[in-house]
């Protein structure tokens, strides 16, 4: 190879490296959106609520790529106190989730079953899973 060709290739590689480095630095790091919900369900409607929740979570996980995790648990010895852990790829994925037909159906079907609902905004500190 001639010296000019080597110099040209080196300059081209260097320019590509700078472009890639700057592009990567310009991209904001996307942390997932994590929300918690504390619900109190009318005890006489708990089984119906669980069925509606199961259907909504299954549809969300199956259909929505931005829904990363949806977990539902009850407080020990208080089965009508439900806690939800929700993880979305980003804010846009959460907003898209709220507009889905299956989520709207769940909200409509369960509104009379829920005695109280507290939504908790969070900041992820450490998220790990196997």
DAFEN-V352832 format. One record per helix or strand. SS is the DSSP state (hx for helix, st for strand). FROM is the first residue (numbers start at 1). LEN is the number of residues. If there is no record, write none. Layout:
ss=SS from=FROM len=LEN
ss=SS from=FROM len=LEN
This chain:
ss=hx from=3 len=24
ss=st from=33 len=9
ss=hx from=43 len=21
ss=st from=67 len=9
ss=st from=78 len=11
ss=hx from=91 len=8
ss=hx from=101 len=10
ss=st from=114 len=8
